[in-house]
């Protein structure tokens, strides 16, 4: 994930998911009402899927929706784990990724 500032004070934040076998990948999170169809990601030749969103400063939680399956990352079990420093347990007992926008 990378970011750069816009004139409005929002930051362009790029989200990346490596899922070369996926047919579709969407981004769902607190920034789009957790809508699994709102933010499609574009596939690159390397198998990375990317989406860039303008976000105001704050803390956001999100997941990827890979071929209809909600995950923190491709190949991630989504079970609570302390191995991922940018993930938190959600109300459903699975994990969400976290991004802090400064």
C-alpha positions as YAML, in Angstrom:
chain: A
units: angstrom
residues:
- id: 1
  name: UNK
  ca: [0.00, 0.00, 0.00]
- id: 2
  name: UNK
  ca: [1.29, 3.44, -0.92]
- id: 3
  name: UNK
  ca: [-0.14, 6.94, -0.55]
- id: 4
  name: UNK
  ca: [0.31, 10.51, -1.79]
- id: 5
  name: UNK
  ca: [-1.49, 13.74, -0.82]
- id: 6
  name: UNK
  ca: [-4.08, 15.48, -3.00]
- id: 7
  name: UNK
  ca: [-5.01, 19.18, -3.04]
- id: 8
  name: UNK
  ca: [-8.08, 18.51, -0.87]
- id: 9
  name: UNK
  ca: [-5.93, 17.15, 1.96]
- id: 10
  name: UNK
  ca: [-7.02, 13.60, 1.20]
- id: 11
  name: UNK
  ca: [-4.40, 11.03, 0.37]
- id: 12
  name: UNK
  ca: [-4.44, 8.76, -2.66]
- id: 13
  name: UNK
  ca: [-3.96, 5.35, -1.05]
- id: 14
  name: UNK
  ca: [-3.10, 2.38, -3.24]
- id: 15
  name: UNK
  ca: [-4.20, -1.08, -2.07]
- id: 16
  name: UNK
  ca: [-2.54, -4.16, -3.55]
- id: 17
  name: UNK
  ca: [-3.53, -7.82, -3.33]
- id: 18
  name: UNK
  ca: [-1.44, -10.56, -4.95]
- id: 19
  name: UNK
  ca: [-3.92, -13.12, -6.28]
- id: 20
  name: UNK
  ca: [-2.74, -14.35, -9.70]
- id: 21
  name: UNK
  ca: [-5.37, -17.11, -9.92]
- id: 22
  name: UNK
  ca: [-8.33, -14.85, -9.05]
- id: 23
  name: UNK
  ca: [-11.05, -14.00, -11.53]
- id: 24
  name: UNK
  ca: [-12.29, -10.94, -9.57]
- id: 25
  name: UNK
  ca: [-11.03, -8.97, -6.59]
- id: 26
  name: UNK
  ca: [-12.90, -6.19, -4.81]
- id: 27
  name: UNK
  ca: [-11.90, -3.97, -1.91]
- id: 28
  name: UNK
  ca: [-14.40, -3.61, 0.95]
- id: 29
  name: UNK
  ca: [-13.89, -1.63, 4.12]
- id: 30
  name: UNK
  ca: [-14.98, 1.05, 6.51]
- id: 31
  name: UNK
  ca: [-14.27, 3.61, 3.75]
- id: 32
  name: UNK
  ca: [-17.03, 2.24, 1.45]
- id: 33
  name: UNK
  ca: [-19.62, 0.87, 3.89]
- id: 34
  name: UNK
  ca: [-18.18, -2.65, 3.57]
- id: 35
  name: UNK
  ca: [-19.85, -2.97, 0.17]
- id: 36
  name: UNK
  ca: [-18.31, -6.05, -1.53]
- id: 37
  name: UNK
  ca: [-19.18, -4.73, -5.00]
- id: 38
  name: UNK
  ca: [-18.32, -1.03, -4.64]
- id: 39
  name: UNK
  ca: [-14.58, -1.00, -5.35]
- id: 40
  name: UNK
  ca: [-13.33, -3.38, -8.06]
- id: 41
  name: UNK
  ca: [-9.60, -3.85, -8.28]
- id: 42
  name: UNK
  ca: [-7.65, -3.97, -11.56]
- id: 43
  name: UNK
  ca: [-5.39, -6.92, -12.35]
- id: 44
  name: UNK
  ca: [-1.82, -6.40, -13.54]
- id: 45
  name: UNK
  ca: [0.23, -8.86, -15.59]
- id: 46
  name: UNK
  ca: [2.14, -9.88, -12.45]
- id: 47
  name: UNK
  ca: [-1.05, -11.12, -10.75]
- id: 48
  name: UNK
  ca: [-1.33, -8.13, -8.42]
- id: 49
  name: UNK
  ca: [-4.74, -6.49, -8.10]
- id: 50
  name: UNK
  ca: [-4.74, -2.73, -7.40]
- id: 51
  name: UNK
  ca: [-7.18, -0.01, -6.41]
- id: 52
  name: UNK
  ca: [-6.43, 3.59, -5.45]
- id: 53
  name: UNK
  ca: [-8.80, 5.55, -3.22]
- id: 54
  name: UNK
  ca: [-8.76, 9.15, -1.97]
- id: 55
  name: UNK
  ca: [-8.99, 8.87, 1.83]
- id: 56
  name: UNK
  ca: [-9.12, 11.51, 4.52]
- id: 57
  name: UNK
  ca: [-6.77, 11.16, 7.48]
- id: 58
  name: UNK
  ca: [-7.92, 8.45, 9.87]
- id: 59
  name: UNK
  ca: [-7.93, 4.74, 10.62]
- id: 60
  name: UNK
  ca: [-9.66, 2.33, 8.26]
- id: 61
  name: UNK
  ca: [-10.30, -1.42, 8.34]
- id: 62
  name: UNK
  ca: [-10.70, -3.43, 5.15]
- id: 63
  name: UNK
  ca: [-10.68, -6.83, 3.45]
- id: 64
  name: UNK
  ca: [-10.31, -8.14, -0.06]
- id: 65
  name: UNK
  ca: [-13.19, -10.02, -1.68]
- id: 66
  name: UNK
  ca: [-11.49, -12.58, -3.91]
- id: 67
  name: UNK
  ca: [-13.89, -14.48, -6.16]
- id: 68
  name: UNK
  ca: [-16.65, -13.82, -3.62]
- id: 69
  name: UNK
  ca: [-14.59, -14.87, -0.57]
- id: 70
  name: UNK
  ca: [-13.74, -12.26, 2.11]
- id: 71
  name: UNK
  ca: [-10.06, -12.46, 3.12]
- id: 72
  name: UNK
  ca: [-7.29, -10.30, 4.56]
- id: 73
  name: UNK
  ca: [-4.95, -11.47, 1.81]
- id: 74
  name: UNK
  ca: [-4.83, -14.23, -0.78]
- id: 75
  name: UNK
  ca: [-3.74, -17.43, 0.92]
- id: 76
  name: UNK
  ca: [-4.55, -16.03, 4.39]
- id: 77
  name: UNK
  ca: [-6.59, -18.30, 6.66]
- id: 78
  name: UNK
  ca: [-8.41, -15.25, 8.09]
- id: 79
  name: UNK
  ca: [-8.25, -16.84, 11.55]
- id: 80
  name: UNK
  ca: [-7.21, -14.57, 14.43]
- id: 81
  name: UNK
  ca: [-3.43, -14.46, 14.53]
- id: 82
  name: UNK
  ca: [-0.77, -12.24, 16.02]
- id: 83
  name: UNK
  ca: [1.53, -12.86, 13.04]
- id: 84
  name: UNK
  ca: [0.13, -9.95, 11.02]
- id: 85
  name: UNK
  ca: [0.98, -6.56, 12.56]
- id: 86
  name: UNK
  ca: [-1.55, -4.72, 10.35]
- id: 87
  name: UNK
  ca: [-4.56, -6.94, 11.16]
- id: 88
  name: UNK
  ca: [-7.14, -6.83, 13.93]
- id: 89
  name: UNK
  ca: [-9.88, -9.21, 15.02]
- id: 90
  name: UNK
  ca: [-13.35, -8.10, 13.94]
- id: 91
  name: UNK
  ca: [-16.80, -8.70, 15.48]
- id: 92
  name: UNK
  ca: [-17.21, -11.87, 13.38]
- id: 93
  name: UNK
  ca: [-14.10, -13.52, 14.83]
- id: 94
  name: UNK
  ca: [-12.08, -13.14, 11.63]
- id: 95
  name: UNK
  ca: [-9.41, -10.62, 10.75]
- id: 96
  name: UNK
  ca: [-9.47, -7.19, 9.09]
- id: 97
  name: UNK
  ca: [-6.46, -5.34, 7.70]
- id: 98
  name: UNK
  ca: [-5.86, -1.83, 9.03]
- id: 99
  name: UNK
  ca: [-4.53, 1.25, 7.30]
- id: 100
  name: UNK
  ca: [-3.72, 4.53, 9.06]
- id: 101
  name: UNK
  ca: [-3.86, 7.58, 6.78]
- id: 102
  name: UNK
  ca: [-1.88, 10.54, 8.10]
...
